Amino acid sequence: MIELIKSMFKLNVFINAMLFNVVWIACVAGSAKQLLWPALLSCAVLAAYQLHPRNRHPNDIKLVALSIVLGLIVDTLWVQFNYMDFTDKRPFASIAPGWIIILWVGFALTVNHSLKWLKAHPALPAITGAIAAPITYFAGIKIGAVKYTASVFEVSLGLAVAWAIALTILVIFGQYNSKPRNHLNN
């Protein structure tokens, strides 16, 4: 636990957190202005930094792939069940927009870095997801990237449940794949 706390104050963790915040702002504000390039550029910078061999966690790329799948499922379901509408113009309005999938990619690159503290207790990912997701999506409303098409309570409850599950999956996947395997001693 002490090592986990010490590692949270490393420069790499700080840079990871700051770059993800830039990605979040670029994705959400860019979407509100009908611009995808800020999301692409900021996520490319985060990915270039975090996937550099010096900074990369062994399963960062696997977490990115998993987060793309989770993001497509979760955020497409909001649209399909008529809980929210993403305000950007896109060719396929019935599925999650590109900017939010890019946001999921950026988020995946935080799980083993600035969010590794979530691994300290099994309940932390669920609690954090349940609290943070409704707040961040609501911020997206205020910025103009998303509109709720159901009641704020219903959408917030759905987001809390979905993100409690999604974040727990990402953290468990990050832990499971973090352990080196010695196939000779199994």
Protein Blocks (a to p, Z undefined) as FASTA:
>chain_A
ZZmmmmmmgmklmmmmmmmmmmmmmmmmmmmnopaklmmmmmmmmmmmmmpmklpcfklm
mmmmmmmmmmmmmmmmmmmnopaccfbdcfblmbccfklmmmmmmmmmmmmmmmmmmmmp
mklmmmmmmmmmmmmmmmmmmnopaccfbdfklmmmmmmmmmmmmmmmmmmmmmmmmpcc
dfklZZ
